[in-house]
Amino acid sequence: MRILLLAVFVSVSLLSINVKAIENANPQTEQRIRQLSEKLRCLVCQNQSLADSNAELAQDLRQQLREQVAAGRSDDAILDYLVQRYGDFVLYEPPFKATTVLLWIGPFVLLAAAALVLVATLRRRRRVPEEPALGPEDRRLVERVLGPAVPPERDGSAR
Amino acid sequence: MKRFLWPLAIFILLVGFLAVGLRLNPREVPSPLVGKAAPAFELPVLHQPDKRFVPGDMRGKVWLLNVWASWCVSCREEHPVLMELSKRSVMPILGLNYKDKGEDAQRWLKQFGDPYQLSVVDADGRIGIDYGVYGVPETYLIDAEGVIRYKQIGPLTQAILDDKVLPLAKALKK
């Protein structure tokens, strides 16, 4: 019994040493892998990044990242490796090129259009329509209905 | 009246965009590999592990590379289509047994039938990554020069074969 317990103890502590060893495997490398995998989309569960996904493919791809980082490849080279295989879709931030121009500048075009419409509308509103002048015909009609014109009072209250 | 026309036009335009968007399948990511040379590999053959296969062996032929696995449920759905195709011996079908156990794979083929001229073993999925595999089954149509001409993500159906793969293969054989 005692031997069994001892064996369990030893194996558990060995396990924990092992875990520690993985955790301590060069924090800088781990940091880089993390940063890279956050920029990449997991293709199996498309709304998760490679860093967040536990899909088997994501694990394989993270392993690839790890190996390539360890081999000293640059971030761009590694991203390129994945784009060559899975297309721009793996990148959360699509590159700027002919097919993505609309994607990148579309919002600004919409914003500019909206601003133009706003300015035009405001201008149109500021132009107060002139009051139509009364012709002699109208004056006569008014006088007939309301009586002869009274000169305006000068107390400022009248318009 | 006229001031209602603009919002109405914009609304119809939006509905149009959304209607198209709803019909697209977000899982079908256009593969950058179509039109490029099929990535090279050298892998053991499933039934003869001491033998190795390279895609160059198929030079001069138009062929299908089908990525499958015994754990893959959609592969079962697709399997009768492949069996039928192999019976008609239109073109060679080769299997890439993806991240599978050898015995499971062989049992699977025994149970459902083997449509493949041969299957190669990609046990760790590394070649799968080179081919941009992310949803087994996937199928590649490769021409006589070793260029990938078409990629099917997800199970092949008779309709896809008849409408896309077979006409394209026929054109490529000329």
Boltz contact constraints between the chains, C-beta under 6 A:
constraints:
  - contact:
      token1: [A, 43]
      token2: [B, 134]
      max_distance: 6.0
  - contact:
      token1: [A, 44]
      token2: [B, 134]
      max_distance: 6.0
  - contact:
      token1: [A, 57]
      token2: [B, 134]
      max_distance: 6.0
  - contact:
      token1: [A, 60]
      token2: [B, 125]
      max_distance: 6.0
  - contact:
      token1: [A, 85]
      token2: [B, 132]
      max_distance: 6.0
  - contact:
      token1: [A, 86]
      token2: [B, 132]
      max_distance: 6.0
  - contact:
      token1: [A, 87]
      token2: [B, 29]
      max_distance: 6.0
  - contact:
      token1: [A, 87]
      token2: [B, 32]
      max_distance: 6.0
  - contact:
      token1: [A, 89]
      token2: [B, 29]
      max_distance: 6.0
